[in-house]
């Protein structure tokens, strides 16, 4: 469960900006909130949030920041030695361009409020910290790791996590300690002795889903249909919200592996074999979609292609269409459907960039209603989406603390604030969508009060 996501000096963000999912004192639409299970603040958080803003305001940068943070946590120890970290600070300020970027989340993991974050530039991790609130000692457990240029080494502080300091002290300068602790030699120790630390890592690995602008059908999701009939029916119903002409879905064998599947298989090869010769042969076979060679080399995999079945109105005969013959909207709905089902079924968090691309208002509203309905979203899944769809800016089904505005100031810095911070009164007969389309969101509120204490 996500409570906060904070960005500083990353992309178009210069000063620290924070997306807060913790609920305010607003009383309407309480069904859009769910309990955190904590006996202290925050006790309730929003199940969804929409981020509005004009083009180039920084909305996509926020999604990219979340994707970068997840990739760093999961793969910081797999980066080629000769490559720099893929991080870009705010470049329109000479001071910011020389400072490290900062990313931090506040989440609920293993029943505790946890804050995890790091400061990094393209060369090294300058600082990394984790605090786990709710320990029996009354003070947060955790660690802090700080780089000291003078000694070219790290100072490590640990509270309440016995034995973890030794694991952190010799982490390479461009690796995250969280990655190092929760993978490899320390995996057994981290799961047994440092369960709360492992839970934070698992939140990034298992519970955070990030969806950039997707236009093609991801075949790995299509393959899951053949193993799960319930999933197939759910995705079919999801598609039929916008296209009632679809009768069913089916998978057929294909001679080619999709680009998405090829990338997944190449990544898998790097993990399962250390033989350079076998690795090279597998990669070449994957790129050539040579499934026979893959099977001989121990990777038995068959290409599959999604087919969408429709009925001829005049004869009643079934006709199957390749997914690439369908509209962009149908393909995007299918691409989203498998992910959305996983998120809702398991109580995950999903961030979607440009939710409205290829989607009718009905499917966007369907998604919001799904996440905001405690009966269907009974495990507390959350959706954060960037959008231009002004007709979703409606306080009849979205709370003002669920609606966020992104804009750039005169220094070209992205700023983020919720609608509930905007102290304005609408004119008679005026709606919030009209107010937004007229470009009236232009004043950044000051002196915001954080909803979650440090």
Secondary structure, 3 states (H helix, E strand, C coil): CEEEEEEECECCECCCEEEECECCCCCCCHHHEEECCCCCCCCEEECEEEEECCCCCCHHHHHHHHHHHHHHHHHHHHCCCCCCCCCCCCCCCCCHHHCCEEEEEEEEECCEEEEEEEEECCCCEEEEEEEEECCCCCCCEEEEEEEECCCCEEEEEEECCCCHHHHHHCCCCCCCHHHHHHCHHHHHHHHHCCHHHHHHHHHHHHHEEEECCCCCCCHHHHHHHCCCHHHHHHHHHHHHCCCCCEEEEEEEEECCCCHHHHHHHHHHHHHHCCCHHHHHHHHHHHHCCCHHHHHHCCCCCCEEEEEEEEECCCCCCEEEEEHHHCCHHHHHHHHHHHHHHHHHHHCCEEEECCCCCCCCHHHHHHHHHHHHCCCCCCCCCEEEEEECCHHHCCCCCCCHHHEEEEEECCCCCEEEEEHHHCCCCCCCCCCHHHHHHCCCCCCCCCCCCCCCCC
